[in-house]
Amino acid sequence: MSHPPDDHADELLSAARTATGDELRSLTYFTEDDVEQLYLRSDLSRTADLIGFAENERHGFHAQTMYADTQLGEYQFTVRVFENGYLTRVIANDHGVWVTTDSMEMDRFEELASALASLLRSFDPA
């Protein structure tokens, strides 16, 4: 299983909490082969199809190369808007996270993605 070491899981959760505060709903780490929910707010049920979500969010691994060298610049993150909140996907190299939140101001999504991407990049071997 290719889940982050416990200290990295704690770092990801801390960064997500700092950027989102009480709006944080969940945090899930994923790779091409694995998915692990690192946090779920206590008022939410564990009924989400993590495997299904992961299959969809893994398309982001290909987006890193698909959007390379475009005039848009480097791919940074994706925000999906839903009736009851948002899903933010951040990928760095061969691993990523998605975070679900209640409604927030757009600049907080940018702060969230920046903090998580920095951490994910730091997990890669030098």
Buried (B, 14 or more C-beta within 10 A) or exposed (E): EEBBEEEBBEBBBEBBBEBBEEBBBBBBBBBEEEBBBBBBBEEEEEEBEBEEBBEEBBEBBEEBEEEEEEEEEEBEBBBEEEEEBBBBBBBBEBBBBBBBBBEBEEEBBBBBBBBBBEBBEEBEEE
